[in-house]
Amino acid sequence: MKNNAIYPGTFDPITFGHIDVIKKALKIVDTVVIAISDGDTKN
């Protein structure tokens, strides 16, 4: 069975911190799904 992760966010703008989280997650799970939101409801 594969291990999966979901990383939700607006990523507006995407930063090196976002990329670092994705790279680190890929070391411990098989798949990272990046769920991008438009951020209309972001406060």
C-alpha positions as CSV (number, residue, x, y, z in Angstrom):
1,M,0.0,0.0,0.0
2,K,1.3,3.4,-0.9
3,N,1.5,6.3,1.5
4,N,0.0,9.5,0.3
5,A,-0.1,13.1,1.5
6,I,-2.1,16.1,0.6
7,Y,-0.5,19.6,0.8
8,P,-3.3,22.2,0.5
9,G,-2.6,26.0,0.1
10,T,-2.8,29.1,-2.0
11,F,0.9,29.2,-2.7
12,D,0.6,32.8,-3.7
13,P,3.4,33.2,-4.2
14,I,5.1,29.9,-3.9
15,T,8.2,30.1,-1.7
16,F,11.3,28.1,-1.1
17,G,9.6,27.1,2.2
18,H,6.7,25.5,0.2
19,I,9.2,23.6,-2.0
20,D,11.2,22.5,1.0
21,V,8.0,21.0,2.6
22,I,7.2,19.1,-0.6
23,K,10.7,17.7,-0.9
24,K,10.8,16.6,2.8
25,A,7.3,15.0,2.4
26,L,8.5,13.1,-0.6
27,K,11.2,11.5,1.5
28,I,8.6,9.9,3.8
29,V,5.6,9.3,1.5
30,D,5.2,7.9,-2.0
31,T,2.9,10.6,-3.4
32,V,2.3,14.3,-2.5
33,V,-0.9,15.8,-4.0
34,I,-0.6,19.6,-4.1
35,A,-4.1,21.1,-3.8
36,I,-4.0,24.7,-4.9
37,S,-6.8,27.1,-3.9
38,D,-7.6,30.5,-5.4
39,G,-7.6,32.1,-2.0
40,D,-10.8,34.1,-2.4
41,T,-11.8,33.3,1.2
42,K,-8.3,33.7,2.7
43,N,-8.2,36.4,5.4
